[in-house]
Amino acid sequence: MNPIKIIKTKKDYKITLDRIEEIFDSKKGTLEGDELELLLLVVKDYEDKHFQIPFPNPIDAIKLKMQEKGIHNKDLVPMLGSKGYVSLLLNGKKPLTVSAIIELHKLLGIPTNLLLGL
């Protein structure tokens, strides 16, 4: 087992990924299992710093969740207001209000920070 260190370069990252692949099936509680857990932590740290995944657009997230749950625009009218408002909202022509964010979070399960664009 080589000493585990913070990944600072792409080369270090590749070497670490190769080692993870070698010991991936190690049993928990063994030396290699412990090494695997530590390597996964340093890889996660490196990836969090260098491969940030942008949040999706809130409207796109709403549309996707609606599609997944079989919800139609008309189903949002009772909680958000008029048919026109729902249409404008889903076309990005009206901003999400706090009350709309709360209702959409409850109905669709989308995290509020995503709906707020944070």
C-alpha positions as semicolon CSV with decimal commas, in nm:
position;residue;x (nm);y (nm);z (nm)
1;M;0,000;0,000;0,000
2;N;0,146;0,333;-0,108
3;P;0,094;0,634;0,115
4;I;-0,230;0,810;0,031
5;K;-0,193;1,176;-0,057
6;I;-0,407;1,463;-0,175
7;I;-0,453;1,462;-0,553
8;K;-0,301;1,776;-0,704
9;T;-0,252;1,692;-1,072
10;K;-0,428;1,509;-1,352
11;K;-0,149;1,253;-1,341
12;D;-0,209;1,191;-0,968
13;Y;-0,581;1,163;-1,043
14;K;-0,527;0,899;-1,312
15;I;-0,288;0,699;-1,094
16;T;-0,539;0,706;-0,809
17;L;-0,824;0,595;-1,037
18;D;-0,610;0,308;-1,166
19;R;-0,540;0,197;-0,808
20;I;-0,909;0,219;-0,720
21;E;-0,987;-0,005;-1,016
22;E;-0,727;-0,258;-0,896
23;I;-0,872;-0,285;-0,545
24;F;-1,236;-0,206;-0,617
25;D;-1,369;-0,544;-0,499
26;S;-1,178;-0,538;-0,170
27;K;-1,367;-0,643;0,140
28;K;-1,457;-0,374;0,392
29;G;-1,238;-0,384;0,703
30;T;-0,931;-0,520;0,523
31;L;-0,618;-0,316;0,453
32;E;-0,715;-0,281;0,087
33;G;-1,075;-0,206;0,182
34;D;-0,957;0,077;0,407
35;E;-0,725;0,201;0,133
36;L;-1,016;0,199;-0,112
37;E;-1,231;0,411;0,122
38;L;-0,953;0,668;0,164
39;L;-0,880;0,680;-0,209
40;L;-1,247;0,738;-0,284
41;L;-1,244;1,031;-0,042
42;V;-0,943;1,197;-0,204
43;V;-1,091;1,139;-0,552
44;K;-1,421;1,295;-0,442
45;D;-1,233;1,596;-0,304
46;Y;-1,041;1,640;-0,631
47;E;-1,352;1,596;-0,846
48;D;-1,554;1,840;-0,634
49;K;-1,285;2,102;-0,694
50;H;-1,216;2,034;-1,062
51;F;-1,531;1,887;-1,217
52;Q;-1,817;2,096;-1,087
53;I;-2,154;2,000;-1,228
54;P;-2,376;2,300;-1,293
55;F;-2,728;2,300;-1,156
56;P;-2,994;2,259;-1,421
57;N;-3,216;2,549;-1,513
58;P;-3,510;2,556;-1,264
59;I;-3,772;2,559;-1,543
60;D;-3,605;2,262;-1,715
61;A;-3,605;2,075;-1,383
62;I;-3,977;2,150;-1,335
63;K;-4,061;2,028;-1,686
64;L;-3,856;1,711;-1,642
65;K;-4,021;1,627;-1,309
66;M;-4,364;1,699;-1,455
67;Q;-4,293;1,461;-1,741
68;E;-4,159;1,192;-1,503
69;K;-4,471;1,217;-1,285
70;G;-4,720;1,251;-1,572
71;I;-4,825;1,599;-1,460
72;H;-4,963;1,841;-1,720
73;N;-4,966;2,221;-1,721
74;K;-5,336;2,224;-1,631
75;D;-5,254;2,025;-1,314
76;L;-5,051;2,320;-1,186
77;V;-5,333;2,575;-1,225
78;P;-5,504;2,506;-0,887
79;M;-5,184;2,571;-0,695
80;L;-5,017;2,840;-0,908
81;G;-5,300;3,043;-1,052
82;S;-5,432;3,089;-1,401
83;K;-5,360;2,878;-1,706
84;G;-5,192;3,181;-1,860
85;Y;-4,960;3,229;-1,563
86;V;-4,858;2,861;-1,567
87;S;-4,785;2,885;-1,939
88;L;-4,579;3,204;-1,899
89;L;-4,393;3,053;-1,604
90;L;-4,304;2,733;-1,789
91;N;-4,192;2,933;-2,092
92;G;-3,959;3,144;-1,878
93;K;-4,154;3,465;-1,930
94;K;-4,261;3,497;-1,564
95;P;-4,030;3,450;-1,266
96;L;-4,085;3,184;-1,002
97;T;-4,241;3,337;-0,693
98;V;-4,171;3,215;-0,340
99;S;-4,518;3,063;-0,315
100;A;-4,472;2,888;-0,653
101;I;-4,136;2,750;-0,539
102;I;-4,291;2,612;-0,221
103;E;-4,580;2,449;-0,409
104;L;-4,358;2,304;-0,681
105;H;-4,118;2,170;-0,419
106;K;-4,407;1,994;-0,241
107;L;-4,561;1,856;-0,561
108;L;-4,251;1,763;-0,757
109;G;-3,991;1,709;-0,486
110;I;-3,741;1,945;-0,648
111;P;-3,498;2,090;-0,392
112;T;-3,576;2,455;-0,318
113;N;-3,216;2,562;-0,375
114;L;-3,242;2,432;-0,732
115;L;-3,570;2,618;-0,786
116;L;-3,405;2,932;-0,649
117;G;-3,116;2,884;-0,891
118;L;-2,858;2,849;-0,613
